[in-house]
Amino acid sequence: MKMSSTLGLGVSVVALSLVSITPAMAQSTDPADTTAEEQVQDPGEIVVMAQGRAQALADVPVAISAVNAEALSNSGANDIRQLNQLAPSLIVSSSGSEANGSARIRGIGTVGDNPGLESSVPVFIDGVYRSRSGIGLSELGEIDRVEVQRGPQGTLGGRNSSAGLISIYSKKPQFQFGANGEATYGNYDFVRVGGSITGPLSETLAARVDGVYVRRDGFLTDTRNNVDVNNRNRFFVRGQLLWEPNSDISVRLIGDYTWRDERCCGAIYVDKSVNPYIGNLNDPANPLLQAGASPARVNDSGNNIINVLRDLGQPMAGFNPGYDRTIYVSPGRTFDGKTKDYGFSGEVKWDLGGATLTSITAYREYRSGQAGDVDYSAVDILYRADEPEKLYRQFHTFTQELRLQGEAFEGKLDWLVGGFYSDEKLTVRDNLKFGTEYGRFATCRLFSGTGLAALYSPTSPLCLAPTVGPATLAGAVGASGTDIVAAATALDSLNNLGSTGDEYRQHGKNWALFTHNIFHITDKLDLTLGVRYTNDKKDLGANFGNNNAVCTTVQGLVSDDMTTTTAGTTTQSATARALAGGLIGLACQGNSTAELNGVAIKSSRSEDEWTGTAVLSYRPTDDLMTYASYSRGYKAGGFNLDRSALKSPLRTFASFGGAQNLVANLAFEPELVNSYELGAKYSTGPFSLSATLFRSDFSSFQLNTFNGSVFLVQNINGCATGLNGGDRDTSATTGACAPADVSWGVRSEGVELETSIVPARNFRVAAGLTYAKTKYRSDLVGTNAGAPLDPALRLLPGNTMSNAPELVITSSFSWTPDLGSNGHTGLIYVDSRTSSDYNTGSDLFPQKEQDAFSVVNARVGVRGPDQKWALEFWVQNLFDKDYAQVAFNTPFQAGASTPAFSDATHYPGGRQLFSQFLGEPRTYGVTLRGKF
């Protein structure tokens, strides 16, 4: 859909609906003393507990979108992804693993599923920090409300965040008996059953139990293994106790458990129908090598990778799929994954008379293992085996927060002091291996992309025509021909080798002291000042197991052929040097080498940061509040938990003195942000309107990128002086900046508008708009010391960040008319999200562009008196819009470059193939609810 028609659809829905998303203002992760509904005195007034105090929306001068239980129910929200429809500044996506989905606010978020990176937009549930935002992609149970806080949160309790946070508040136990349940059935054989029960156990003790079970077929079909992928099979249970011995003390205990056994996440190839820049890259109608010819006919307008994959068994339909949801998985490979997430928390609130003490103590464990056919093709190139003992990510997290708050100077000062501590142990085990066809794929890929392409023979040894092929190879490279042939023979046998069990152990400790104070200077003028000191320390240890002896064999055979001269005399031909580099690179991709077998490395890092906020708010009238604010945010540094980041595969670990000498390559620096806001909020009960102007400058922005072979984690900074294009070329040595000139590298600026209106008791509407320019600086460097940017990121300077649309419009409309006079009501609900174009890949290759699109959801139903029962029919993605969540360089599938593909603007990936994780298709069903 083109931008004009897409925005037209969004505007039409806004016009229809110009419900319950409510713009609110807040800055804390403290759960409410009571539910928001219990705090509201005026039905038209919005109350939040954002600063540890029950405050009306108009009194809290920091940007937040608050979504209540009714809006969550109407939108069909079961996890944080559905918040995309209700919060225009938020976008939540998942890629290769739902265990580490990504949330972005104002275009800023943590990219990819590398567990070594903390979230720029963390998730808190009932005041408890969750280790990674992907945890919010699971079932949430009975929810009171969700608050999406925008901008850095670096002052109050909980963990620091640089872009914002998502706070989820569950419903509390009640001292009045009640129960509810629901059953849903939909297409894809979707079944969801949930319920809760609450009531008193004594006069001072109440309990609550929530439970959910979900099953659904997958959206993708694996025809080779006859299974569906991206399915659902999960359950969730949460139990709570609330003890209130008197009016001064409240103790809330929560325990929960989540289990998932699902297949995630399949991907399809990007084709030319999605983006015109693809051209012939993925065009099966114009392959490089015509099958059946002897010798093969060369056609330089095609892509040799297409031919290699085709000849090894990849169906041609898979290269030009459009949005077909058929995937081609290697026989015997699986995307099976299991997740367990459980924990306990205790919240104590104690009114001491002159002050209130709040304590939140929590312990959580999270374990996720995800197998996968990670080349995403029918050819068995690369996989993670389903071996639970060798494959998982596990977090053990203990957190403690204490706050003491009160008033002074006859209410002129609301003061708060506190502390936070977390102890997190992260273990990552991996078993990434080359597939059973990798050796043949590697030799075919190498020789079909060189001057030997005319001898390409995929069924023959070395992938070259028998007899004549090896002889021609040996002759083409001169004196080193014997070594080249021997190395190619070794490469041809590189199958089912790789990691036998890599293990990373990270122990992180984080503690902070903070204060947050509101000075009521006059009845109309407030000054809020907050400051926080944070200490973060991480210790890393890793052990590697690897049986890829082919890598070391190839390195030993051809490393000398990488040398250009001896005593001034050229001893190897250019062809020999090119083939030697290709052989080593293919044999050792991702630093998969037996040289690492039994190797252990360790490192540690520690950092101290000051963050804080200052807000001046003024209320010219009772209905209007204006404010100006400054905030400094912070996200901790850490380690890239991926062995591929240690070095280039073209050199051995021994040449660096061992892997321990390279451990610094895994470290990345903390992310810092300075943010400024101007805002206004108008509220007259049934009508509210908020507007925010914002600018945030990020230094040492943490970027995670997969370049098709390795994962890069690099800090992104800017240079105050021009680099003359040195950051936009393919050289790793050009584009350095003097350390004194290093400055911010990413800027997010724009305007946010949110409005809601309740013109009648049974009629609610809301709309939101975010216009944000979230861009990289024009001159970029890779570290705060001014080192050059990695060449894989050469498209970043001056461009808009990934998953950062300039314009997003959301709207929702809810009408519950009376049906007769016996208490029955109807329900008509529609919500929409319209997004302008954006790039879904962190390297910004144009092949990863997503056109503007709209997603519309709808729900209609009938409800009994007092909503004791309800029957609802619903549809998600009403118009079945096809779109990509994330596009990426398909692992190890980059073809040889020729002049036809040297256009760095339109084809920056050369002959690289691309794949994408799709958004969900249209789903529909029926839900029956009941309560008593």
N, C-alpha and C positions, 0 to 999 in steps of 0.2 A: 504494500500500500504506500503510495506516495505521501509526502509530508502534508500536502494541502488537504487531501481527503482524510488522512488520519486525524489531523487536528480538527477538521470539520466534524468528524464523528465525536471527538472529545468535547468540543464546544457545544454540540447539540445535546449531549448528555448533561453537560453543565446547565444548559438552558432549561432542560427538562427538570432538573433537580434544584437549579438556583433557585438513626442517622447519627449518626451519633458519633462520628469522629468529631472531636472537639479540640480546637486549638487551646493549648494551655501553656503555662509558663512555670518552669521548675528547674531544679538543679541537683537533686539528691537521689540516692538509691534506697532511701529508707522506706520500708513498707508502712502502709497506713495503720494508725491505731485502730481504726474501724474502716469499713468499706466506704467508698466515696458516697454511695447512696445514703448511708447513715449520717454523714457529715452535712449533707445539703439541708439547709433550712428553707431556702426559697427554691421551688422547683425549677426556676429558670437559671439558677446560679450554679456554676461549675466550681467544684472544690477539689483541690489536689493536696497531697501530702509531700510535695516535692522538696521542701526544705525542713522536713521534720516537724512541721507545724500544719495544722489544718488551715489552709488559706484559700480564699477565693481566687479564681483565675486572674482577675484583674489586679491582684496584689503581688503577683510573682513575676518579676521582670527578666525571665530568661526563656528562650524558645523551646517549646516542646509540643508534640502532638499526642493527645491522650485519646485512647479508644476504649470505650466502656464495653461491658459484657453484652449488651444488646447489639451493638455494632459488630462485635466479633461473631456473634451468633448469626446475624443476618448475612454477613459476608462469607460465612462458611469457613472462618479461620480456625484451623487446627494446629498450625505452627506459625512461625514469624514470617514465612513467605507471603502469606495473605495480607500482611500489613502493607505490602506494595500498593494495594488498591486504595488504601486509606490515608497514607502518609506520603505526600508528594516528594519530600526530600530524601526518602528512603528507597533503596533498592536492595533486595536480598536475592542471591543466586547460589546455585550449587553446581559443582562440576564433577571431578573424578571421584569424589567421595562426599557423601552428605555429612560425614563426621566432622567436616571442617568447612561448611558453607560460609559464604562471605556476605557481610552486610556493609552497605556503604551509605553514608549520609552526606549530602551536598557534594556527591561525586568522590568522596574520600572513603577508602576502606582498605582492608588487607587482602591482597590478591592471592588466589591459589590455596592449595590444601597442605602447605608445608607446616607441620605442627610446631616448628621452632619459632614461628612468628605469632605473637599475641595479636589480638583483634584490635583494630582501630575503633571498632564499634562493638564493645563487649555486651554480653547479655547477663543481666542480674535477675534472679527469680526469688521473690520474697526477700530481697535484700542480700542475697548470697551470690557472689561472683562465680560465674561458670567459666571454665578454663578457655573454651573457644566458642565463638558465636554459632558454629554449626550445631551445637547441642540444642539450640532453639528450633531446629528443624524437626524435632520429634513432637509427639503429642504433649499438650500442656494441661489437659484436664479442665476442671471448672475454674475459670479466670474471672476476677473482678474487673481488671482493666490492664491495659498496656500503655506505657508512656515511652515515647521515642524522643529522647533529648538530643537537641542539635547543637553542635559546636563542642569544643573541648570541655571535658569534665575533669578538672584537676584540683579541686579544692575539698569537697566533702568526702564522705566515707566511701569505702569500696576501692576498687582498683582504678588507677588512672586510665583515661582514654583520651585519644587525640582528636577524634572526630565526632564523638557523641556516644550514646549508649541506649540500650533497650532494657527497660525495667518492666518485669512481668509480676503482677500481684495476683495470687490465687485467692479464692474465696475462703473466708475463715470459718471455723466452727461457730455454730449458733446455739443459744440457750433455749431455742424453740425447735421442736422436732420438725423435720422436713426431709423430703426425698424427691429426687427427679431422675428421669431416665430418658434415653432416646435411642432409636434404632433407625439406621439409614441403609438404603440399598440403591446402587447406581450402576451405570454401565461399567465396563471392565470388571464386572462381577465384584463391585465395591460393596463391602459390608463394614459398617461401623456401629458398634454398640457401646454406649457409655452411660454412666449414672453416678449418683452421689447420694449419700445419706448423712444427715447431721442431727445433732440433738444433745440434750444434757445427760451427763452421767451422774451428776449431783448438782447441788445448788451453786457450786463454784467451779465445776469441771464440765466442759463440753468437748465433743469429738466430731470429727468429720472424716469420711472415707470417699475418695473419688476413684473411679476406674474407667479405662477405655480399652477396647480391643478393636483393631483395624486389620482388614484383609482386602487386597485388591490385586488384580492381574496387572502385569507390567504394560507400559505404554510402547515398549519396543519388542519386536519379535526376533529371536535368534533362530533362524531357520536351520542352521547346521546342527545345533544341539537340541532343537525342538523344545525350547523354553522361552518364556517371556522375561524381559529385563526391565528394571525400574519399577518393580512391584512393591507392594506393601504387605508386611506381616509383622505386627507389633502389638504390644500391650503396655499399659501404663497404670500404675496404682500409686495413690498418695494417701497417707493417713496423717491426721492432725489431732492434737490435744490442746485445748485452751483452758488454762487455769487462772481464775481471777478470785483469789481469796478475799480481796477487799478492793476498794476503789482506787488504791494507790499502786497495786502490783498486778501486772499481767505477764503471764508466761505462756509462750506458744511453741510447741514442739511439732516438727514436721519430719516425716520420713517418706521417701518416694523411691520407686524402682521402675526403670524402663528397660524393656527387652525388645530387640529387633533382630529378625532373621530374614534378610532380603537380598535381592540381586541388584546391585547398583555399581557403576552407572555406565550405560552404553552410549556410544557416539556414532554419528554418521559423517561421511566425507562432505566437505563444502564443495559445491559445484558452481559452474559458471552462471547458472540461472539465478543464483543468490546474489552474486556480485560481478559486475562486468569486468573488474580487474582480473578475474580468474583466467579469462581468455582460454588458451589451449592447455593450461596447466593440468587440468583434470578432465580433458576432453577425450573420451575413448574413441571418438570418430576419427581422430587424427593422431594415432600413436607414433612414436619414434621409430619403432621397428615393426615391420609388417610380418605377422606370423605366416609360416608356411613357405617363405621364400628361401632359396638356398643359393648363395648366402642371403641373409636377411637384407631387405632394402632399407636404407637409412632415410628417415624423414625428419629433418632437424626442427620442424615446427611443433613436434610433439614432446612427450616427456618419457624418458626411459624408465622411470619408476612405475608408470602405468603399465608398461609392457612386462616388467619383471613380476609385479604383483599378479597381473593377468595370467602369465605363464605358469605361476606357482599356485594358481587356484582361486584368486579373487574374482568373483563374478563382475563383469563389466558394468552391470546395472548399479553396483555399489559406488561407482565413481561419479555418477550423475544422478543422485537420488532425489533431488529436490528436497522435499521434507518427508519423504517416505520413511516410515518407522521400522523398516526391515534392516536388521544389522547382520553382519557376516562375521561370526565369531569362530576362531579356530576350533576344530573338533577337540573335545575333551577339556577345553578351557571354560572357566566360569567366572561370573561376577559376584559369587556368593559372599555375603558379609554378615557379620554378627556384631551386635552392639549391646553392651550392658552399661547402664548409667544409674547410679543409686547414691543416696546420701541421707544425712540427717542434719537438722539445724535446730537451734534453740534461740528464741528471741525473748529477752527479759526487758520489760519497761517498769521502772520504779520511780514513782513520784516522791522525791525526798522533801517536798515542801517548797523550798526555794529553787529547786532545780529538778530536772528529770534525767535519770540515768538510763541509757539504752545499751544493751549488749546483744550482739548477734554472733553466735558461735556455730561453725559449720564444718563438716567433714564430708568430702565427696570422692567417689571413685568413678572413673569413666574408662571403659575399655572397648575398643573397636578394632576389628580385623576385616580387611577388605581385599579379597582376591580379585584378579582381573586379567583380561586379555588386553593389555595396555598398549598394543599397537593398533587396536580397533579395526583389524582386517581379518579376512579368512586365512591369511598366511600366518603361520606360527612364528612370529618374530620376537616377541617380548611378552613375558607374562609374570604375574604373581600367583604362585600356587596357593591353593586353599589348605594351608598348614597352620592351624591355630597356634601351635607352640613356637612358630618362627615368624609369625606375621600378626602384629597388633600395635596399637597405640594405647597407652594406658596412662591416665592421670590420677594421682593421689593428691588431693588438695585439702589443706586445713586452713580456715580463715577465722579471724577474730576481729571484731570491730567493737569499739567502745565510744560512746558519745555522752557528754554531759552538757545540758543546755538549760537556759533559763532567761530571766529578765532582770534588768538593773535600771537604776535611775528612774524609778516610777514608770517603767515601761518604755523609756526612751531608747533602750538598748536591748535587742534580742541577741544573746550571745550563745555560742556553741564552740566547744573544744572536743577533740577526740583523737583517736589513734586507730590504726589498721595494721594487721599483720597477716601474712600468708606464707605458707610453706607448701611448695608444690614439687612433687617428684614425677617426672615424665620419663617413660620408657617407650622407645620406638624400636620395634623389630621388623626387619624387612628381609625378603627372600627373592628379590627381583632377578630373573634369569632370562637368558636368551632362549628363544623357542627352538623347537625341533627342526625348523626350516631356516633358522637364521643364517647358518653357514652358506647355504645355497643362495639365499637372498642377498647376502653381503657380497659374494663374488659376482653374482649377476648384476647387482647394482653398480659395482665398481667397473667392470669391464664393458658393460653396455653404455656407459657414459664416457668412454675414452675413444681413442683412435682405433681400438680393437672391436668396436661395436659391430662391424661387418662379420665378425667371427662368433657373435653371440649365439649360444646354443644352450638353453636352460636345462636340458636333460642330460648334458654331458659333463664330465669332470671339469672343474674350474669354471663351468658355465661357458666354455669355449669349445669350438668345433674340435672333435677328436683329432689327435696327432698334430694337425696343422696349427691348431690354436695355441697349445703350450709352446710349440716350436717358434711360432711367430712372436709370442710374448717374450721368450728368452732372447730372441734375436733383436727385438725392438728396444730392449733396455741395455744391450751391450754386455760388458764384462760382468755385471751384477745379475744377469738373467737367471742363473741357477738359484741364487738366493730369493729372487722375486717369485719364481715358480714354486719353490719350496714353501715360501710364506703363504702364497695363494692356496696351495694344497692344504696347509694347516687351517687357513681361514675357512675353507670349504667344509671342514669337519667341525666347525664351532657350533655345536648344537646342545641345547639343554644344559648349558654351563652358566655359572654366574655365582650369585650370592648363595651361600649355604646357611646364612643366618647372620646378618649385620644387626648389631644392637647399639642403640644410643641411650645414654642415661643422663638426664639433666635434672639437677636439683636447684630449684630457685627459691630464694627467700626475699620477701619484700615487706618493708615496714614503713609506716608514715605517721607523722603527727600533723594535725591540721586544726585550723580555727576558721569559723565562718560567722560573721557578725553583721546585724542589720541595725543601723543607726537611724532612728526616726527624728530627723533634724527639725522638721515641722510636721504639721498634719498632712501636708501635701508632698513633702520632699524626704526621700530616703536615700541613704548611702550604705551599700553593702560592700564589705571588705572581707576577703578570704585569702588565706595563704596555706601552703602545704609543703612540707619537706618529705622527700621520699628517698629511701635507700633501697636499691635493687641489686642482688647478687645472684649469679648463676654459675654453677660448676658443671662441666661437661666431661663425660667419659664415653668412649666408644670402642667397641671391639668388632673386628671384621672377619668374616669367614667367606672364602671364595675359592672355587675350583677351576677357574678359567686359566689353565696353563697355556692355552693357545695364544693369549695376549703376550705373555713373556716369551714364548717361542718366536712369534712374529717380530717382536721388538729386537730379539737377539739376532735374527736373520737379516733384517733390513735397516736397522738403526744407522749403520755406516753409510747406507745409500742416501740418507738425508743430508750428508755432508757434500758441499758443492766442490771444494777443491782440496788438494793435498800438495803442498809446496808449490802452489800457484798453478797446478795442472788440474783441469777438470777430469774427475775420474768417473762420474756418473752422468748420464744423460738427464735432460729435463724430464723426460718420460719416466725414467727410473725414480727420480726424486718424487715425482707426483704419485706414482704407484706405491712407493714406500710409505709416504704419508697417508695415503688412502687405506693401505693394508693395516697400518698401526691404528689409525682412527677407528676403523670398523671392528678390529679385533678387540679393542680396549674401550669401546664406547661406554660412557658413564663411569669411567675408572673401574670397570669390572675386570679385575686381574687377580690371579693367584698370588701376585706379589703382596697383596693386602692380607692374605690368609694368615690368621693368628696375630695380626697387628693390632695394637691398642694405642689410642691417643687420648689426651686429656687437656683441658684448658679451663679457665675461669675468667670471669669479668665482674666488675662492680662499678656502680654508678650512683651518683647523688644528684638530685634535681630539686629545684624550687619551682613550684607552680602556684597559681593563684588567680584571683578575679577581683575586679572592682566594678561596681554597678551604681550608677546614679539614676534614680527614677523620680519622676515628677508627675503628679496627678492634677492637671488644671481644672478638671471637673470630676464629679463622682463617677462618671461613666467612662472616662478616658485616662489611660496611663501611658506615659512615654518614658523611654529609658535609653541610656547609652552605657555600653559595657566594654570591658577589656578582659580577656582571659588568656592565660598561658597554659597550654596542655602538654602532655608528655606520654609517650609509649616506650616501654623499656626496650633496650637492645637485646641481642641474644645470639644464637648460633643457627646456621643453616644445617638442618639435620639431613644432609644428603651427601654421600661420598663424592658425587660428581663435581662438587664445588671445590674439591681439594686442589686440583691442577688440571692442565690440559692432558689428555691421554697420550699425546705425542711424545711425552717424556716419562721416564720411569720415576718411581718414588725414590729409588736409590740415588738417582742423579741429583736429588734435592737433599740427600742425607737422611731420608726416611719420611714417613707420613707425619710424624710429630712436628717436623719443621714447617709443615704446611697448614697446621691447625688454625693459624690466624686467618686463613682464607675463608673459614667458616663463620667468622664473627661479623656482626653488623652493629651499627651504632644506634642509639636511641633516636626516636622520632620526636621532634619538637614543633610546636605551633604557637603563633601569636595570632589571636583572633579578636576582631572588633565587630560590634553590633550596634545598630540604631533601630529601635523598635517602638511600636505603638500598639495599644490594644484598647478597643472600644467594646463595651459590653453593657447591654441594657436588659439583661435577663434572657428573653427569648432570642435575642440577636447578639452575635459577637463577630468581631472582625479584628484580625491581627495582621500586622505588616512588619517585616524584619528586613533590614539591609545588613549584609554581612560581608566581611572579608577575612580570610584566614590564610596566613603564610606558613608553609611547612618547610622546615629544614631537616636534612637527613631523612627524607621520606623513604620508608622501607618498601621496596618493590621486589616482588617475586615473579620471575619470568621463566617459562620453559621455552628454550630456543630450538626444540626438536631433538636435542641430544642430551642436554644437561639443564638442571635448575640453577638459575642465577638469582641470588638475593643481593641487591645492591642498594646502598643509600643514594638518594638523588638530591643533589644540591645545585645551586645556580652559581654563575660567575658574573660579577659586576662588570667585568670587562669582556669585550667581544672575543670569541674564540675562532673567528674567521672560518667557520664551518668545520673545525676540527672535531666537534662532537657529532657531526652528521655524516662522517665517512666510515669506511670499513676498517680503519686502522685502530688498533688498541693503544697506540702510543701518542696520537695527536689529540689536542684538545685539553691540555692541562691548564690549570688556573693557579695563580699565586694564592697561598693560603689566606692572605689578608683580604683577598677579593671574594672569597667564598661566602655565599649568602643563601637565602631561601631558594628552593628549587620548584615548589608547587604552590600555586595560589588558587583558592576557591573564593569566588565573590559573586554576589547576586542579590536577589530579592525573593522573599517568601510571603505569600498571602494565604490566609485561611479564614473561612467564614462559615458560620452555621446559623440557622434560623429555625425557630419553632413557631410558625404563624398560627398553628392550631394545635390542640391537645394531641391529635392523632396524625400530625403531619410534621416530618422532620427532614431537613435538607442540609447538605454541607458541600463545600467545594474548596479545593486547594490548588495553588499554583506555585511552582518553584522555577525560577529562571536563574541558572547558575552557570558561570563560566569557570570550569575547573581545569586549569591548564598548567603545563610545564613552562618553566622559564625558557627564553629563547636560547640561552647559552647554558649548558648543563655539564656538570662534572659528577663523578661517581662517589666521592667521599668528601668529608669536611676538610680533608687535607688538600683537595684540589686535583686528585688523580683523574685521568681521562675516563669518560663514560665508556662502558662496554659497547663494542660495535653492534651487538644484537639490539641495542636500544637506540640506534641512530635516528629513528623516526620520532623520538619523544620531544626534542627541543621545539618549543613554540606551539605544540599541538595539545588538543584536549585529551584528558586522561581517559582510560578505558572505563566503560560502564558509567559514564558521566554525561547523560543527555543534558543539553542546554535547557530544554523546556519540558516540564512534566505538569500535566493537569489531572487532578483527581476530582471525582464528584460522587455523591451518593444521595439517594432519594428513598424515603421510607414513608409509606402511607398505611395506616391501620384503621380503616373505616369500620364503623359499627355495622353489623349485619343483623338488622332487626332490633328488637328491644329486650332480648333475653340474655344479653351479655356477650354474644358471639361477636368476634371481630375478624376482619380479613387482614392480609398482609400483601403489599406490593412493594418490592425492594429492588433497586438497581444501583450498582456502583460501577465505576469505570476508571481506568488509568490510561492516559494517552501520553506517549513519550516520543520526543523527537529522535532523530538519528543519533547513534553512538557506536563507538568501536568496542567490541567485546574482548579484544586481546590486549594484554599488558604491553606488548611490543608495538602495538598500533599498526600492524601490517594492514593495508587496506582490504585484503581478502577477508578480514574479520569484521567488516562493517555490518551493522544491523540497521535496516531501514526503520523509519518511524512506524509505529504501530499502536493500536489500542486494544485493550482487553476489557471486556464488559461481562459482568456477572449479574444474575437476576434470580429472584426468589418470589414465589407467590404461595399463599396458603390461607388456611382458615384456623381460627383459634377459639377454644371454648371459653366460657365465663371464667374470669380471673386467670386466664391462660393455663387452666388445669390440664388442658391437652391442646395439641396443635398438629396439624397435618400440612406439610410444606413440600412444594415441588421446586427444585432448584436447578440451575445450570451455571457452570463455571466456564469462562472463555466462550461466551455465547456464540460468537461468530467464528469460532474455531481458527483463531489467528495463529499462523505458524511463525515462530521466531526462535532465535538462538539465545540461550543464556550466556554461554561462553564459547568462543572459537579458539583453537589452539593449533600449533604446529604438530602434525601427526608424527609420533615418535619414530625416528630413524628413517623417515621417508622423504628425503630430499634428493632430487635428481641432479644430474650434471648440468652445469650452466653453459650456455652458448650465447652468442650475441643476440639471438632472438629473445633472450630472457634477461638482458642486462639492464633493462630500464629500472633503475633503483626506485623510481617514484611509484610506478604501477605494479612492479613485480619485485618488491624488496626481498622476498623470500627465494628468489631464483626459481628453481623447479620444486620447491618444497610443497608437499601436499598438506592440506588443512582439514581438520575435523571439527565438529561442534556438538555441544550438549544442547538438546532442544528443550524449549519450554513445554509445559503440559498442554495436551490437546483439549478439545471440548469434553467436559464430563457433565453428567446430569443424573438426577435421581430423585428420590422421595425420602423424607424424614418424618418420623412420627415421634412426638415428644409428649411426656406426661409428667406431672408433679403433684405432690400432696404434702 
